[in-house]
Amino acid sequence: MEEVKVPHSVDLQVGEPRFVFHAKTIQRMELMVLSTLGWKMQALTPCSFIDYFLAKISCEKHAEKSSIARSVQLILNIIK
């Protein structure tokens, strides 16, 4: 993911500035959080859950490609 409009580090300060965080400190904190998460940052979309729900409906582990395609088409039509 890429942040298009990156805020200045001063804009991240909330309330009274008891603690002032420099850009390098914020970057180190972000890297620590990301490494703790194993760099698993993924945007969840409705398509992320297709396999799960199709498996529940059909009682099969792997859904057929036609079912996945119909599900994606349904999601796209709903979004429109």
PDB file of N, CA, C and O in Angstrom:
ATOM      1  N   MET A   1       0.842  -1.166   0.000  1.00  0.00           N
ATOM      2  CA  MET A   1       0.000   0.000   0.000  1.00  0.00           C
ATOM      3  C   MET A   1       0.887   1.229   0.000  1.00  0.00           C
ATOM      4  O   MET A   1       1.951   1.258   0.619  1.00  0.00           O
ATOM      5  N   GLU A   2       0.438   2.201  -0.684  1.00  0.00           N
ATOM      6  CA  GLU A   2       1.208   3.431  -0.757  1.00  0.00           C
ATOM      7  C   GLU A   2       0.353   4.595  -0.297  1.00  0.00           C
ATOM      8  O   GLU A   2      -0.785   4.762  -0.736  1.00  0.00           O
ATOM      9  N   GLU A   3       0.911   5.388   0.584  1.00  0.00           N
ATOM     10  CA  GLU A   3       0.178   6.553   1.074  1.00  0.00           C
ATOM     11  C   GLU A   3       0.429   7.699   0.110  1.00  0.00           C
ATOM     12  O   GLU A   3       1.566   8.133  -0.075  1.00  0.00           O
ATOM     13  N   VAL A   4      -0.639   8.182  -0.502  1.00  0.00           N
ATOM     14  CA  VAL A   4      -0.517   9.207  -1.525  1.00  0.00           C
ATOM     15  C   VAL A   4      -0.216  10.560  -0.903  1.00  0.00           C
ATOM     16  O   VAL A   4       0.640  11.299  -1.390  1.00  0.00           O
ATOM     17  N   LYS A   5      -0.918  10.879   0.168  1.00  0.00           N
ATOM     18  CA  LYS A   5      -0.750  12.176   0.817  1.00  0.00           C
ATOM     19  C   LYS A   5      -0.179  11.932   2.214  1.00  0.00           C
ATOM     20  O   LYS A   5      -0.918  11.676   3.164  1.00  0.00           O
ATOM     21  N   VAL A   6       1.128  12.015   2.320  1.00  0.00           N
ATOM     22  CA  VAL A   6       1.810  11.723   3.578  1.00  0.00           C
ATOM     23  C   VAL A   6       1.775  12.962   4.484  1.00  0.00           C
ATOM     24  O   VAL A   6       2.227  14.035   4.083  1.00  0.00           O
ATOM     25  N   PRO A   7       1.239  12.816   5.704  1.00  0.00           N
ATOM     26  CA  PRO A   7       1.199  13.969   6.613  1.00  0.00           C
ATOM     27  C   PRO A   7       2.591  14.268   7.169  1.00  0.00           C
ATOM     28  O   PRO A   7       3.442  13.383   7.263  1.00  0.00           O
ATOM     29  N   HIS A   8       2.800  15.509   7.527  1.00  0.00           N
ATOM     30  CA  HIS A   8       4.053  15.888   8.178  1.00  0.00           C
ATOM     31  C   HIS A   8       4.039  15.328   9.604  1.00  0.00           C
ATOM     32  O   HIS A   8       2.975  15.136  10.191  1.00  0.00           O
ATOM     33  N   SER A   9       5.217  15.073  10.148  1.00  0.00           N
ATOM     34  CA  SER A   9       5.288  14.497  11.496  1.00  0.00           C
ATOM     35  C   SER A   9       4.669  15.424  12.539  1.00  0.00           C
ATOM     36  O   SER A   9       4.179  14.952  13.565  1.00  0.00           O
ATOM     37  N   VAL A  10       4.683  16.719  12.298  1.00  0.00           N
ATOM     38  CA  VAL A  10       4.083  17.680  13.223  1.00  0.00           C
ATOM     39  C   VAL A  10       2.564  17.486  13.267  1.00  0.00           C
ATOM     40  O   VAL A  10       1.940  17.679  14.310  1.00  0.00           O
ATOM     41  N   ASP A  11       1.970  17.102  12.123  1.00  0.00           N
ATOM     42  CA  ASP A  11       0.522  16.898  12.051  1.00  0.00           C
ATOM     43  C   ASP A  11       0.074  15.668  12.837  1.00  0.00           C
ATOM     44  O   ASP A  11      -1.111  15.533  13.140  1.00  0.00           O
ATOM     45  N   LEU A  12       0.994  14.777  13.168  1.00  0.00           N
ATOM     46  CA  LEU A  12       0.655  13.566  13.915  1.00  0.00           C
ATOM     47  C   LEU A  12       0.571  13.825  15.419  1.00  0.00           C
ATOM     48  O   LEU A  12       0.119  12.964  16.174  1.00  0.00           O
ATOM     49  N   GLN A  13       0.998  14.986  15.849  1.00  0.00           N
ATOM     50  CA  GLN A  13       0.958  15.330  17.265  1.00  0.00           C
ATOM     51  C   GLN A  13      -0.480  15.647  17.655  1.00  0.00           C
ATOM     52  O   GLN A  13      -1.149  16.447  17.001  1.00  0.00           O
ATOM     53  N   VAL A  14      -0.946  15.013  18.722  1.00  0.00           N
ATOM     54  CA  VAL A  14      -2.319  15.203  19.173  1.00  0.00           C
ATOM     55  C   VAL A  14      -2.298  15.811  20.569  1.00  0.00           C
ATOM     56  O   VAL A  14      -1.501  15.419  21.421  1.00  0.00           O
ATOM     57  N   GLY A  15      -3.182  16.770  20.786  1.00  0.00           N
ATOM     58  CA  GLY A  15      -3.269  17.389  22.111  1.00  0.00           C
ATOM     59  C   GLY A  15      -2.059  18.244  22.410  1.00  0.00           C
ATOM     60  O   GLY A  15      -1.391  18.762  21.515  1.00  0.00           O
ATOM     61  N   GLU A  16      -1.795  18.375  23.714  1.00  0.00           N
ATOM     62  CA  GLU A  16      -0.632  19.154  24.117  1.00  0.00           C
ATOM     63  C   GLU A  16       0.626  18.360  23.818  1.00  0.00           C
ATOM     64  O   GLU A  16       0.702  17.174  24.138  1.00  0.00           O
ATOM     65  N   PRO A  17       1.606  18.997  23.214  1.00  0.00           N
ATOM     66  CA  PRO A  17       2.817  18.268  22.822  1.00  0.00           C
ATOM     67  C   PRO A  17       3.749  17.966  24.003  1.00  0.00           C
ATOM     68  O   PRO A  17       4.815  18.566  24.138  1.00  0.00           O
ATOM     69  N   ARG A  18       3.319  17.014  24.863  1.00  0.00           N
ATOM     70  CA  ARG A  18       4.197  16.579  25.952  1.00  0.00           C
ATOM     71  C   ARG A  18       5.387  15.826  25.403  1.00  0.00           C
ATOM     72  O   ARG A  18       6.505  15.945  25.904  1.00  0.00           O
ATOM     73  N   PHE A  19       5.128  15.043  24.356  1.00  0.00           N
ATOM     74  CA  PHE A  19       6.177  14.279  23.708  1.00  0.00           C
ATOM     75  C   PHE A  19       6.238  14.715  22.251  1.00  0.00           C
ATOM     76  O   PHE A  19       5.214  14.796  21.572  1.00  0.00           O
ATOM     77  N   VAL A  20       7.426  14.989  21.786  1.00  0.00           N
ATOM     78  CA  VAL A  20       7.602  15.374  20.389  1.00  0.00           C
ATOM     79  C   VAL A  20       8.310  14.212  19.687  1.00  0.00           C
ATOM     80  O   VAL A  20       9.421  13.826  20.051  1.00  0.00           O
ATOM     81  N   PHE A  21       7.643  13.676  18.684  1.00  0.00           N
ATOM     82  CA  PHE A  21       8.211  12.568  17.931  1.00  0.00           C
ATOM     83  C   PHE A  21       8.805  13.082  16.633  1.00  0.00           C
ATOM     84  O   PHE A  21       8.138  13.770  15.861  1.00  0.00           O
ATOM     85  N   HIS A  22      10.038  12.749  16.404  1.00  0.00           N
ATOM     86  CA  HIS A  22      10.703  13.142  15.159  1.00  0.00           C
ATOM     87  C   HIS A  22      10.375  12.114  14.087  1.00  0.00           C
ATOM     88  O   HIS A  22       9.987  10.988  14.400  1.00  0.00           O
ATOM     89  N   ALA A  23      10.528  12.496  12.826  1.00  0.00           N
ATOM     90  CA  ALA A  23      10.179  11.628  11.702  1.00  0.00           C
ATOM     91  C   ALA A  23      10.917  10.285  11.784  1.00  0.00           C
ATOM     92  O   ALA A  23      10.335   9.242  11.486  1.00  0.00           O
ATOM     93  N   LYS A  24      12.168  10.304  12.176  1.00  0.00           N
ATOM     94  CA  LYS A  24      12.958   9.063  12.266  1.00  0.00           C
ATOM     95  C   LYS A  24      12.397   8.141  13.352  1.00  0.00           C
ATOM     96  O   LYS A  24      12.375   6.922  13.180  1.00  0.00           O
ATOM     97  N   THR A  25      11.944   8.717  14.467  1.00  0.00           N
ATOM     98  CA  THR A  25      11.362   7.925  15.549  1.00  0.00           C
ATOM     99  C   THR A  25      10.051   7.286  15.098  1.00  0.00           C
ATOM    100  O   THR A  25       9.792   6.122  15.405  1.00  0.00           O
ATOM    101  N   ILE A  26       9.231   8.030  14.380  1.00  0.00           N
ATOM    102  CA  ILE A  26       7.962   7.508  13.872  1.00  0.00           C
ATOM    103  C   ILE A  26       8.234   6.378  12.887  1.00  0.00           C
ATOM    104  O   ILE A  26       7.551   5.354  12.908  1.00  0.00           O
ATOM    105  N   GLN A  27       9.220   6.561  12.031  1.00  0.00           N
ATOM    106  CA  GLN A  27       9.562   5.517  11.070  1.00  0.00           C
ATOM    107  C   GLN A  27      10.008   4.244  11.776  1.00  0.00           C
ATOM    108  O   GLN A  27       9.624   3.147  11.372  1.00  0.00           O
ATOM    109  N   ARG A  28      10.814   4.376  12.823  1.00  0.00           N
ATOM    110  CA  ARG A  28      11.258   3.191  13.578  1.00  0.00           C
ATOM    111  C   ARG A  28      10.083   2.492  14.237  1.00  0.00           C
ATOM    112  O   ARG A  28      10.029   1.262  14.253  1.00  0.00           O
ATOM    113  N   MET A  29       9.128   3.263  14.787  1.00  0.00           N
ATOM    114  CA  MET A  29       7.936   2.662  15.401  1.00  0.00           C
ATOM    115  C   MET A  29       7.100   1.930  14.353  1.00  0.00           C
ATOM    116  O   MET A  29       6.618   0.827  14.607  1.00  0.00           O
ATOM    117  N   GLU A  30       6.926   2.535  13.180  1.00  0.00           N
ATOM    118  CA  GLU A  30       6.156   1.894  12.112  1.00  0.00           C
ATOM    119  C   GLU A  30       6.807   0.589  11.680  1.00  0.00           C
ATOM    120  O   GLU A  30       6.125  -0.419  11.496  1.00  0.00           O
ATOM    121  N   LEU A  31       8.125   0.608  11.519  1.00  0.00           N
ATOM    122  CA  LEU A  31       8.840  -0.603  11.121  1.00  0.00           C
ATOM    123  C   LEU A  31       8.747  -1.687  12.191  1.00  0.00           C
ATOM    124  O   LEU A  31       8.677  -2.872  11.866  1.00  0.00           O
ATOM    125  N   MET A  32       8.747  -1.295  13.455  1.00  0.00           N
ATOM    126  CA  MET A  32       8.613  -2.262  14.535  1.00  0.00           C
ATOM    127  C   MET A  32       7.232  -2.915  14.509  1.00  0.00           C
ATOM    128  O   MET A  32       7.114  -4.128  14.685  1.00  0.00           O
ATOM    129  N   VAL A  33       6.186  -2.113  14.290  1.00  0.00           N
ATOM    130  CA  VAL A  33       4.824  -2.656  14.218  1.00  0.00           C
ATOM    131  C   VAL A  33       4.701  -3.594  13.017  1.00  0.00           C
ATOM    132  O   VAL A  33       4.145  -4.686  13.129  1.00  0.00           O
ATOM    133  N   LEU A  34       5.221  -3.161  11.873  1.00  0.00           N
ATOM    134  CA  LEU A  34       5.140  -3.989  10.672  1.00  0.00           C
ATOM    135  C   LEU A  34       5.896  -5.304  10.829  1.00  0.00           C
ATOM    136  O   LEU A  34       5.415  -6.354  10.401  1.00  0.00           O
ATOM    137  N   SER A  35       7.064  -5.250  11.435  1.00  0.00           N
ATOM    138  CA  SER A  35       7.817  -6.493  11.609  1.00  0.00           C
ATOM    139  C   SER A  35       7.139  -7.407  12.624  1.00  0.00           C
ATOM    140  O   SER A  35       7.215  -8.630  12.498  1.00  0.00           O
ATOM    141  N   THR A  36       6.479  -6.834  13.627  1.00  0.00           N
ATOM    142  CA  THR A  36       5.725  -7.642  14.590  1.00  0.00           C
ATOM    143  C   THR A  36       4.550  -8.322  13.901  1.00  0.00           C
ATOM    144  O   THR A  36       4.219  -9.465  14.217  1.00  0.00           O
ATOM    145  N   LEU A  37       3.918  -7.624  12.961  1.00  0.00           N
ATOM    146  CA  LEU A  37       2.802  -8.195  12.205  1.00  0.00           C
ATOM    147  C   LEU A  37       3.274  -9.134  11.101  1.00  0.00           C
ATOM    148  O   LEU A  37       2.461  -9.742  10.405  1.00  0.00           O
ATOM    149  N   GLY A  38       4.579  -9.248  10.946  1.00  0.00           N
ATOM    150  CA  GLY A  38       5.098 -10.080   9.873  1.00  0.00           C
ATOM    151  C   GLY A  38       4.854  -9.458   8.506  1.00  0.00           C
ATOM    152  O   GLY A  38       4.793 -10.164   7.500  1.00  0.00           O
ATOM    153  N   TRP A  39       4.716  -8.147   8.471  1.00  0.00           N
ATOM    154  CA  TRP A  39       4.486  -7.384   7.245  1.00  0.00           C
ATOM    155  C   TRP A  39       3.204  -7.834   6.549  1.00  0.00           C
ATOM    156  O   TRP A  39       3.075  -7.700   5.332  1.00  0.00           O
ATOM    157  N   LYS A  40       2.275  -8.358   7.306  1.00  0.00           N
ATOM    158  CA  LYS A  40       1.011  -8.825   6.728  1.00  0.00           C
ATOM    159  C   LYS A  40      -0.028  -7.717   6.794  1.00  0.00           C
ATOM    160  O   LYS A  40      -0.901  -7.707   7.662  1.00  0.00           O
ATOM    161  N   MET A  41       0.084  -6.806   5.878  1.00  0.00           N
ATOM    162  CA  MET A  41      -0.893  -5.728   5.766  1.00  0.00           C
ATOM    163  C   MET A  41      -1.615  -5.918   4.446  1.00  0.00           C
ATOM    164  O   MET A  41      -1.031  -5.740   3.377  1.00  0.00           O
ATOM    165  N   GLN A  42      -2.849  -6.270   4.523  1.00  0.00           N
ATOM    166  CA  GLN A  42      -3.609  -6.546   3.319  1.00  0.00           C
ATOM    167  C   GLN A  42      -4.968  -5.875   3.443  1.00  0.00           C
ATOM    168  O   GLN A  42      -5.635  -5.968   4.474  1.00  0.00           O
ATOM    169  N   ALA A  43      -5.353  -5.214   2.396  1.00  0.00           N
ATOM    170  CA  ALA A  43      -6.673  -4.603   2.386  1.00  0.00           C
ATOM    171  C   ALA A  43      -7.714  -5.700   2.192  1.00  0.00           C
ATOM    172  O   ALA A  43      -7.637  -6.471   1.235  1.00  0.00           O
ATOM    173  N   LEU A  44      -8.670  -5.769   3.084  1.00  0.00           N
ATOM    174  CA  LEU A  44      -9.737  -6.754   2.964  1.00  0.00           C
ATOM    175  C   LEU A  44     -10.846  -6.187   2.094  1.00  0.00           C
ATOM    176  O   LEU A  44     -11.299  -5.060   2.295  1.00  0.00           O
ATOM    177  N   THR A  45     -11.268  -6.973   1.141  1.00  0.00           N
ATOM    178  CA  THR A  45     -12.362  -6.600   0.248  1.00  0.00           C
ATOM    179  C   THR A  45     -13.405  -7.707   0.302  1.00  0.00           C
ATOM    180  O   THR A  45     -13.149  -8.766   0.875  1.00  0.00           O
ATOM    181  N   PRO A  46     -14.565  -7.481  -0.280  1.00  0.00           N
ATOM    182  CA  PRO A  46     -15.561  -8.567  -0.320  1.00  0.00           C
ATOM    183  C   PRO A  46     -15.012  -9.823  -0.996  1.00  0.00           C
ATOM    184  O   PRO A  46     -15.400 -10.938  -0.647  1.00  0.00           O
ATOM    185  N   CYS A  47     -14.119  -9.644  -1.954  1.00  0.00           N
ATOM    186  CA  CYS A  47     -13.542 -10.800  -2.657  1.00  0.00           C
ATOM    187  C   CYS A  47     -12.659 -11.651  -1.740  1.00  0.00           C
ATOM    188  O   CYS A  47     -12.406 -12.820  -2.031  1.00  0.00           O
ATOM    189  N   SER A  48     -12.199 -11.075  -0.651  1.00  0.00           N
ATOM    190  CA  SER A  48     -11.373 -11.818   0.295  1.00  0.00           C
ATOM    191  C   SER A  48     -12.149 -12.946   0.968  1.00  0.00           C
ATOM    192  O   SER A  48     -11.556 -13.897   1.476  1.00  0.00           O
ATOM    193  N   PHE A  49     -13.472 -12.837   0.971  1.00  0.00           N
ATOM    194  CA  PHE A  49     -14.298 -13.801   1.691  1.00  0.00           C
ATOM    195  C   PHE A  49     -15.038 -14.784   0.786  1.00  0.00           C
ATOM    196  O   PHE A  49     -15.789 -15.626   1.278  1.00  0.00           O
ATOM    197  N   ILE A  50     -14.836 -14.691  -0.525  1.00  0.00           N
ATOM    198  CA  ILE A  50     -15.556 -15.552  -1.460  1.00  0.00           C
ATOM    199  C   ILE A  50     -15.305 -17.024  -1.164  1.00  0.00           C
ATOM    200  O   ILE A  50     -16.251 -17.804  -1.049  1.00  0.00           O
ATOM    201  N   ASP A  51     -14.037 -17.409  -1.041  1.00  0.00           N
ATOM    202  CA  ASP A  51     -13.712 -18.816  -0.783  1.00  0.00           C
ATOM    203  C   ASP A  51     -14.376 -19.328   0.489  1.00  0.00           C
ATOM    204  O   ASP A  51     -14.900 -20.441   0.528  1.00  0.00           O
ATOM    205  N   TYR A  52     -14.347 -18.507   1.514  1.00  0.00           N
ATOM    206  CA  TYR A  52     -14.918 -18.910   2.807  1.00  0.00           C
ATOM    207  C   TYR A  52     -16.419 -19.204   2.671  1.00  0.00           C
ATOM    208  O   TYR A  52     -16.898 -20.261   3.082  1.00  0.00           O
ATOM    209  N   PHE A  53     -17.143 -18.252   2.089  1.00  0.00           N
ATOM    210  CA  PHE A  53     -18.597 -18.423   1.998  1.00  0.00           C
ATOM    211  C   PHE A  53     -18.990 -19.528   1.021  1.00  0.00           C
ATOM    212  O   PHE A  53     -19.947 -20.261   1.268  1.00  0.00           O
ATOM    213  N   LEU A  54     -18.263 -19.652  -0.081  1.00  0.00           N
ATOM    214  CA  LEU A  54     -18.578 -20.732  -1.015  1.00  0.00           C
ATOM    215  C   LEU A  54     -18.312 -22.095  -0.390  1.00  0.00           C
ATOM    216  O   LEU A  54     -19.041 -23.050  -0.657  1.00  0.00           O
ATOM    217  N   ALA A  55     -17.283 -22.194   0.433  1.00  0.00           N
ATOM    218  CA  ALA A  55     -17.002 -23.452   1.118  1.00  0.00           C
ATOM    219  C   ALA A  55     -18.121 -23.787   2.106  1.00  0.00           C
ATOM    220  O   ALA A  55     -18.477 -24.954   2.272  1.00  0.00           O
ATOM    221  N   LYS A  56     -18.675 -22.765   2.758  1.00  0.00           N
ATOM    222  CA  LYS A  56     -19.785 -22.987   3.698  1.00  0.00           C
ATOM    223  C   LYS A  56     -21.054 -23.424   2.973  1.00  0.00           C
ATOM    224  O   LYS A  56     -21.796 -24.275   3.463  1.00  0.00           O
ATOM    225  N   ILE A  57     -21.295 -22.841   1.819  1.00  0.00           N
ATOM    226  CA  ILE A  57     -22.511 -23.140   1.066  1.00  0.00           C
ATOM    227  C   ILE A  57     -22.444 -24.529   0.430  1.00  0.00           C
ATOM    228  O   ILE A  57     -23.407 -25.293   0.475  1.00  0.00           O
ATOM    229  N   SER A  58     -21.282 -24.843  -0.168  1.00  0.00           N
ATOM    230  CA  SER A  58     -21.192 -26.081  -0.936  1.00  0.00           C
ATOM    231  C   SER A  58     -20.577 -27.243  -0.153  1.00  0.00           C
ATOM    232  O   SER A  58     -20.564 -28.373  -0.642  1.00  0.00           O
ATOM    233  N   CYS A  59     -20.085 -26.989   1.020  1.00  0.00           N
ATOM    234  CA  CYS A  59     -19.443 -28.016   1.856  1.00  0.00           C
ATOM    235  C   CYS A  59     -18.222 -28.629   1.182  1.00  0.00           C
ATOM    236  O   CYS A  59     -17.841 -29.754   1.507  1.00  0.00           O
ATOM    237  N   GLU A  60     -17.607 -27.915   0.258  1.00  0.00           N
ATOM    238  CA  GLU A  60     -16.375 -28.360  -0.388  1.00  0.00           C
ATOM    239  C   GLU A  60     -15.252 -27.422   0.003  1.00  0.00           C
ATOM    240  O   GLU A  60     -15.480 -26.241   0.264  1.00  0.00           O
ATOM    241  N   LYS A  61     -14.035 -27.953   0.043  1.00  0.00           N
ATOM    242  CA  LYS A  61     -12.902 -27.128   0.441  1.00  0.00           C
ATOM    243  C   LYS A  61     -12.542 -26.098  -0.625  1.00  0.00           C
ATOM    244  O   LYS A  61     -12.233 -24.949  -0.309  1.00  0.00           O
ATOM    245  N   HIS A  62     -12.583 -26.514  -1.883  1.00  0.00           N
ATOM    246  CA  HIS A  62     -12.181 -25.621  -2.979  1.00  0.00           C
ATOM    247  C   HIS A  62     -13.376 -25.347  -3.888  1.00  0.00           C
ATOM    248  O   HIS A  62     -14.016 -26.265  -4.401  1.00  0.00           O
ATOM    249  N   ALA A  63     -13.650 -24.083  -4.068  1.00  0.00           N
ATOM    250  CA  ALA A  63     -14.789 -23.688  -4.901  1.00  0.00           C
ATOM    251  C   ALA A  63     -14.424 -23.795  -6.378  1.00  0.00           C
ATOM    252  O   ALA A  63     -13.259 -23.663  -6.751  1.00  0.00           O
ATOM    253  N   GLU A  64     -15.416 -24.032  -7.199  1.00  0.00           N
ATOM    254  CA  GLU A  64     -15.211 -24.096  -8.641  1.00  0.00           C
ATOM    255  C   GLU A  64     -14.967 -22.694  -9.184  1.00  0.00           C
ATOM    256  O   GLU A  64     -15.442 -21.703  -8.629  1.00  0.00           O
ATOM    257  N   LYS A  65     -14.217 -22.631 -10.279  1.00  0.00           N
ATOM    258  CA  LYS A  65     -13.901 -21.335 -10.879  1.00  0.00           C
ATOM    259  C   LYS A  65     -15.164 -20.607 -11.334  1.00  0.00           C
ATOM    260  O   LYS A  65     -15.242 -19.381 -11.256  1.00  0.00           O
ATOM    261  N   SER A  66     -16.146 -21.363 -11.807  1.00  0.00           N
ATOM    262  CA  SER A  66     -17.384 -20.720 -12.265  1.00  0.00           C
ATOM    263  C   SER A  66     -18.128 -20.073 -11.095  1.00  0.00           C
ATOM    264  O   SER A  66     -18.722 -19.006 -11.253  1.00  0.00           O
ATOM    265  N   SER A  67     -18.098 -20.710  -9.928  1.00  0.00           N
ATOM    266  CA  SER A  67     -18.749 -20.132  -8.742  1.00  0.00           C
ATOM    267  C   SER A  67     -18.032 -18.869  -8.293  1.00  0.00           C
ATOM    268  O   SER A  67     -18.665 -17.890  -7.899  1.00  0.00           O
ATOM    269  N   ILE A  68     -16.711 -18.901  -8.355  1.00  0.00           N
ATOM    270  CA  ILE A  68     -15.929 -17.722  -7.975  1.00  0.00           C
ATOM    271  C   ILE A  68     -16.211 -16.585  -8.951  1.00  0.00           C
ATOM    272  O   ILE A  68     -16.393 -15.440  -8.537  1.00  0.00           O
ATOM    273  N   ALA A  69     -16.247 -16.897 -10.244  1.00  0.00           N
ATOM    274  CA  ALA A  69     -16.506 -15.874 -11.259  1.00  0.00           C
ATOM    275  C   ALA A  69     -17.888 -15.259 -11.084  1.00  0.00           C
ATOM    276  O   ALA A  69     -18.046 -14.044 -11.207  1.00  0.00           O
ATOM    277  N   ARG A  70     -18.892 -16.088 -10.798  1.00  0.00           N
ATOM    278  CA  ARG A  70     -20.251 -15.570 -10.568  1.00  0.00           C
ATOM    279  C   ARG A  70     -20.287 -14.694  -9.319  1.00  0.00           C
ATOM    280  O   ARG A  70     -20.976 -13.674  -9.292  1.00  0.00           O
ATOM    281  N   SER A  71     -19.548 -15.087  -8.291  1.00  0.00           N
ATOM    282  CA  SER A  71     -19.513 -14.307  -7.051  1.00  0.00           C
ATOM    283  C   SER A  71     -18.861 -12.949  -7.278  1.00  0.00           C
ATOM    284  O   SER A  71     -19.351 -11.929  -6.792  1.00  0.00           O
ATOM    285  N   VAL A  72     -17.764 -12.941  -8.012  1.00  0.00           N
ATOM    286  CA  VAL A  72     -17.083 -11.675  -8.320  1.00  0.00           C
ATOM    287  C   VAL A  72     -18.004 -10.783  -9.143  1.00  0.00           C
ATOM    288  O   VAL A  72     -18.090  -9.581  -8.893  1.00  0.00           O
ATOM    289  N   GLN A  73     -18.691 -11.361 -10.121  1.00  0.00           N
ATOM    290  CA  GLN A  73     -19.619 -10.580 -10.945  1.00  0.00           C
ATOM    291  C   GLN A  73     -20.747  -9.996 -10.097  1.00  0.00           C
ATOM    292  O   GLN A  73     -21.146  -8.850 -10.304  1.00  0.00           O
ATOM    293  N   LEU A  74     -21.262 -10.773  -9.148  1.00  0.00           N
ATOM    294  CA  LEU A  74     -22.299 -10.277  -8.256  1.00  0.00           C
ATOM    295  C   LEU A  74     -21.796  -9.108  -7.420  1.00  0.00           C
ATOM    296  O   LEU A  74     -22.488  -8.101  -7.269  1.00  0.00           O
ATOM    297  N   ILE A  75     -20.602  -9.245  -6.885  1.00  0.00           N
ATOM    298  CA  ILE A  75     -20.022  -8.169  -6.062  1.00  0.00           C
ATOM    299  C   ILE A  75     -19.862  -6.904  -6.905  1.00  0.00           C
ATOM    300  O   ILE A  75     -20.201  -5.809  -6.456  1.00  0.00           O
ATOM    301  N   LEU A  76     -19.349  -7.053  -8.113  1.00  0.00           N
ATOM    302  CA  LEU A  76     -19.144  -5.883  -8.988  1.00  0.00           C
ATOM    303  C   LEU A  76     -20.464  -5.232  -9.363  1.00  0.00           C
ATOM    304  O   LEU A  76     -20.543  -4.006  -9.439  1.00  0.00           O
ATOM    305  N   ASN A  77     -21.510  -6.033  -9.599  1.00  0.00           N
ATOM    306  CA  ASN A  77     -22.817  -5.465  -9.910  1.00  0.00           C
ATOM    307  C   ASN A  77     -23.407  -4.717  -8.720  1.00  0.00           C
ATOM    308  O   ASN A  77     -24.044  -3.677  -8.888  1.00  0.00           O
ATOM    309  N   ILE A  78     -23.196  -5.242  -7.532  1.00  0.00           N
ATOM    310  CA  ILE A  78     -23.696  -4.568  -6.327  1.00  0.00           C
ATOM    311  C   ILE A  78     -22.988  -3.238  -6.116  1.00  0.00           C
ATOM    312  O   ILE A  78     -23.601  -2.254  -5.703  1.00  0.00           O
ATOM    313  N   ILE A  79     -21.689  -3.220  -6.404  1.00  0.00           N
ATOM    314  CA  ILE A  79     -20.910  -1.984  -6.226  1.00  0.00           C
ATOM    315  C   ILE A  79     -21.413  -0.895  -7.172  1.00  0.00           C
ATOM    316  O   ILE A  79     -21.472   0.277  -6.799  1.00  0.00           O
ATOM    317  N   LYS A  80     -21.772  -1.280  -8.389  1.00  0.00           N
ATOM    318  CA  LYS A  80     -22.283  -0.298  -9.371  1.00  0.00           C
ATOM    319  C   LYS A  80     -23.523   0.365  -8.832  1.00  0.00           C
ATOM    320  O   LYS A  80     -24.106   1.219  -9.500  1.00  0.00           O
TER     321      LYS A  80
END
